[in-house]
Amino acid sequence: MLNTMRKHGVTLALFAAGFTGLVAVVNTLTQPVIAHQAMLQQKKLFDQVIAPDSYDNAIQQDCVVANNTPLGSGAHDIYIARNQGKPVAVVMQTTAPDGYGGAIQLLVASDFSGTVLGTRVTEQHETPGLGDKIDVRVSNWILGFAGKQVTGPDDAAWAVKKDGGQFDQFTGATITPRAVVNAVKRAALFAKTLPPELATLPSCGASS
Protein backbone atom coordinates (compact mmCIF):
# COMPACT_ATOMS: atom_id res chain seq x y z
CA MET A 1 0.00 0.00 0.00
CA LEU A 2 2.87 2.32 0.83
CA ASN A 3 4.42 1.69 -2.56
CA THR A 4 1.08 2.43 -4.24
CA MET A 5 0.79 5.75 -2.39
CA ARG A 6 4.33 6.65 -3.41
CA LYS A 7 3.57 5.87 -7.06
CA HIS A 8 0.43 8.01 -6.96
CA GLY A 9 2.41 10.79 -5.28
CA VAL A 10 5.10 10.71 -7.95
CA THR A 11 2.47 10.63 -10.71
CA LEU A 12 0.65 13.60 -9.18
CA ALA A 13 3.92 15.54 -8.82
CA LEU A 14 4.87 14.87 -12.42
CA PHE A 15 1.42 15.91 -13.59
CA ALA A 16 1.57 19.13 -11.57
CA ALA A 17 5.03 19.94 -12.91
CA GLY A 18 3.95 19.25 -16.47
CA PHE A 19 0.80 21.35 -16.13
CA THR A 20 2.75 24.23 -14.59
CA GLY A 21 5.20 24.09 -17.46
CA LEU A 22 2.38 24.08 -19.99
CA VAL A 23 0.77 27.12 -18.38
CA ALA A 24 4.11 28.94 -18.46
CA VAL A 25 4.58 28.15 -22.15
CA VAL A 26 1.03 29.24 -23.04
CA ASN A 27 1.49 32.45 -21.03
CA THR A 28 4.76 33.21 -22.81
CA LEU A 29 3.20 32.61 -26.22
CA THR A 30 0.05 34.68 -25.56
CA GLN A 31 1.61 37.70 -23.83
CA PRO A 32 2.72 39.38 -27.10
CA VAL A 33 -0.73 38.83 -28.61
CA ILE A 34 -2.45 40.30 -25.54
CA ALA A 35 -0.08 43.29 -25.51
CA HIS A 36 -0.68 43.87 -29.23
CA GLN A 37 -4.45 43.78 -28.77
CA ALA A 38 -4.18 46.23 -25.86
CA MET A 39 -2.19 48.63 -28.03
CA LEU A 40 -4.79 48.38 -30.80
CA GLN A 41 -7.60 49.13 -28.35
CA GLN A 42 -5.67 52.09 -26.93
CA LYS A 43 -5.02 53.48 -30.43
CA LYS A 44 -8.72 53.13 -31.25
CA LEU A 45 -9.57 55.15 -28.14
CA PHE A 46 -6.91 57.77 -28.92
CA ASP A 47 -8.38 58.20 -32.39
CA GLN A 48 -11.68 59.16 -30.74
CA VAL A 49 -10.16 62.06 -28.80
CA ILE A 50 -7.49 63.38 -31.18
CA ALA A 51 -7.45 63.42 -34.97
CA PRO A 52 -4.74 61.06 -36.27
CA ASP A 53 -3.77 63.54 -38.99
CA SER A 54 -3.01 66.25 -36.41
CA TYR A 55 0.28 64.60 -35.40
CA ASP A 56 3.01 62.58 -37.10
CA ASN A 57 4.77 60.77 -34.25
CA ALA A 58 4.11 57.39 -32.62
CA ILE A 59 2.04 58.91 -29.84
CA GLN A 60 1.64 55.67 -27.89
CA GLN A 61 5.42 55.45 -27.48
CA ASP A 62 5.82 59.17 -26.70
CA CYS A 63 4.66 59.05 -23.10
CA VAL A 64 5.67 60.75 -19.85
CA VAL A 65 4.40 60.39 -16.29
CA ALA A 66 3.22 63.22 -14.07
CA ASN A 67 2.68 63.07 -10.31
CA ASN A 68 0.95 65.47 -7.93
CA THR A 69 -1.06 67.18 -10.64
CA PRO A 70 -4.64 68.43 -11.04
CA LEU A 71 -5.28 65.20 -12.96
CA GLY A 72 -5.79 63.38 -9.68
CA SER A 73 -3.82 61.56 -7.01
CA GLY A 74 -1.03 59.23 -8.00
CA ALA A 75 0.75 58.96 -11.33
CA HIS A 76 -0.94 59.82 -14.62
CA ASP A 77 0.30 59.00 -18.11
CA ILE A 78 0.57 61.87 -20.58
CA TYR A 79 0.95 61.05 -24.28
CA ILE A 80 2.53 63.73 -26.43
CA ALA A 81 1.29 64.48 -29.96
CA ARG A 82 4.00 66.05 -32.10
CA ASN A 83 4.02 67.54 -35.56
CA GLN A 84 7.43 67.74 -37.23
CA GLY A 85 9.00 67.20 -33.83
CA LYS A 86 7.10 69.99 -32.08
CA PRO A 87 4.64 69.13 -29.30
CA VAL A 88 1.16 70.27 -30.36
CA ALA A 89 -1.16 68.53 -27.92
CA VAL A 90 -1.39 65.90 -25.20
CA VAL A 91 -3.65 62.99 -24.39
CA MET A 92 -4.01 62.58 -20.64
CA GLN A 93 -5.42 60.11 -18.19
CA THR A 94 -7.37 62.04 -15.58
CA THR A 95 -9.76 61.31 -12.73
CA ALA A 96 -13.00 62.88 -11.56
CA PRO A 97 -12.92 61.75 -7.91
CA ASP A 98 -16.36 63.07 -7.05
CA GLY A 99 -18.73 61.10 -9.27
CA TYR A 100 -21.99 59.93 -7.73
CA GLY A 101 -20.89 56.29 -7.89
CA GLY A 102 -17.21 56.92 -7.16
CA ALA A 103 -14.20 57.98 -9.18
CA ILE A 104 -14.66 58.41 -12.93
CA GLN A 105 -11.65 57.71 -15.16
CA LEU A 106 -11.30 59.85 -18.28
CA LEU A 107 -9.11 60.29 -21.31
CA VAL A 108 -8.76 63.95 -22.31
CA ALA A 109 -6.94 65.38 -25.32
CA SER A 110 -6.10 69.06 -25.26
CA ASP A 111 -3.83 71.46 -27.09
CA PHE A 112 -1.68 73.95 -25.22
CA SER A 113 -4.15 76.81 -25.54
CA GLY A 114 -6.59 74.96 -23.30
CA THR A 115 -8.83 73.80 -26.13
CA VAL A 116 -10.23 70.34 -25.54
CA LEU A 117 -9.89 68.14 -28.62
CA GLY A 118 -11.89 65.23 -27.28
CA THR A 119 -12.91 63.35 -24.14
CA ARG A 120 -13.97 59.81 -23.35
CA VAL A 121 -14.89 57.99 -20.16
CA THR A 122 -12.75 54.89 -19.68
CA GLU A 123 -14.23 53.71 -16.36
CA GLN A 124 -17.34 54.69 -14.44
CA HIS A 125 -19.74 53.27 -11.88
CA GLU A 126 -22.59 55.73 -12.25
CA THR A 127 -26.29 54.90 -11.98
CA PRO A 128 -27.60 53.12 -15.11
CA GLY A 129 -30.12 55.25 -16.95
CA LEU A 130 -28.99 58.43 -15.16
CA GLY A 131 -25.31 59.15 -14.59
CA ASP A 132 -24.08 56.61 -17.11
CA LYS A 133 -25.04 59.03 -19.89
CA ILE A 134 -21.46 60.29 -19.65
CA ASP A 135 -20.51 57.11 -21.54
CA VAL A 136 -20.52 57.57 -25.32
CA ARG A 137 -22.14 54.15 -25.66
CA VAL A 138 -25.18 55.50 -23.83
CA SER A 139 -25.45 59.11 -25.08
CA ASN A 140 -23.46 61.69 -27.07
CA TRP A 141 -23.16 64.10 -24.12
CA ILE A 142 -19.40 63.60 -23.80
CA LEU A 143 -18.90 64.76 -27.39
CA GLY A 144 -19.86 68.29 -26.36
CA PHE A 145 -16.41 69.00 -24.94
CA ALA A 146 -14.61 68.89 -28.29
CA GLY A 147 -13.60 72.37 -29.43
CA LYS A 148 -14.37 74.05 -26.10
CA GLN A 149 -11.59 76.24 -24.69
CA VAL A 150 -10.86 76.98 -21.05
CA THR A 151 -9.72 80.56 -20.70
CA GLY A 152 -8.73 80.31 -17.05
CA PRO A 153 -9.57 78.90 -13.61
CA ASP A 154 -12.49 81.33 -13.25
CA ASP A 155 -14.05 80.54 -16.65
CA ALA A 156 -17.73 80.46 -15.62
CA ALA A 157 -18.78 78.74 -18.84
CA TRP A 158 -17.10 75.57 -17.61
CA ALA A 159 -19.97 74.39 -15.46
CA VAL A 160 -23.29 72.66 -15.91
CA LYS A 161 -26.23 74.88 -16.82
CA LYS A 162 -27.67 74.52 -13.33
CA ASP A 163 -24.53 76.28 -12.08
CA GLY A 164 -24.63 78.94 -14.81
CA GLY A 165 -22.39 77.18 -17.31
CA GLN A 166 -22.72 75.83 -20.85
CA PHE A 167 -22.97 72.07 -20.30
CA ASP A 168 -26.23 70.16 -19.97
CA GLN A 169 -26.91 68.23 -16.80
CA PHE A 170 -28.98 65.06 -16.70
CA THR A 171 -32.50 64.94 -15.31
CA GLY A 172 -32.17 63.57 -11.81
CA ALA A 173 -28.38 63.39 -12.01
CA THR A 174 -26.38 66.61 -11.73
CA ILE A 175 -23.49 65.32 -9.62
CA THR A 176 -22.07 63.13 -12.39
CA PRO A 177 -21.87 65.68 -15.22
CA ARG A 178 -20.64 68.31 -12.79
CA ALA A 179 -17.78 66.03 -11.75
CA VAL A 180 -16.82 65.32 -15.38
CA VAL A 181 -16.97 68.99 -16.42
CA ASN A 182 -14.70 69.98 -13.54
CA ALA A 183 -12.23 67.18 -14.29
CA VAL A 184 -12.00 68.05 -17.99
CA LYS A 185 -11.57 71.72 -17.09
CA ARG A 186 -8.69 70.88 -14.74
CA ALA A 187 -7.04 68.75 -17.42
CA ALA A 188 -7.28 71.48 -20.07
CA LEU A 189 -5.87 74.07 -17.66
CA PHE A 190 -3.04 71.69 -16.81
CA ALA A 191 -2.27 71.22 -20.51
CA LYS A 192 -1.69 74.96 -20.82
CA THR A 193 1.15 74.70 -18.30
CA LEU A 194 2.81 71.66 -19.88
CA PRO A 195 5.06 72.81 -22.77
CA PRO A 196 8.03 73.83 -20.60
CA GLU A 197 7.57 70.78 -18.36
CA LEU A 198 7.37 67.97 -20.91
CA ALA A 199 11.12 67.54 -21.31
CA THR A 200 11.59 67.24 -17.54
CA LEU A 201 9.02 64.50 -16.87
CA PRO A 202 10.10 60.85 -16.69
CA SER A 203 9.16 58.50 -19.51
CA CYS A 204 6.40 55.96 -18.97
CA GLY A 205 7.87 52.73 -17.69
CA ALA A 206 11.11 54.38 -16.56
CA SER A 207 12.60 53.08 -13.35
CA SER A 208 12.00 55.30 -10.34
Secondary structure, 3 states (H helix, E strand, C coil): CHHHHHHHHHHHHHHHHHHHHHHHHHHHHHHHHHHHHHHHHHHHHHHHHCCHHHCCCCHHHCEEEECCECCECCCEEEEEEEECCEEEEEEEEEEEEEECCEEEEEEEEEECCCEEEEEEEEECCCCCCCHHHHCCCCCCHHHHHCCCECCCCCCCCCCEHHHCCCECCECCECHHHHHHHHHHHHHHHHHHHCCCCHHHCCECCCCC
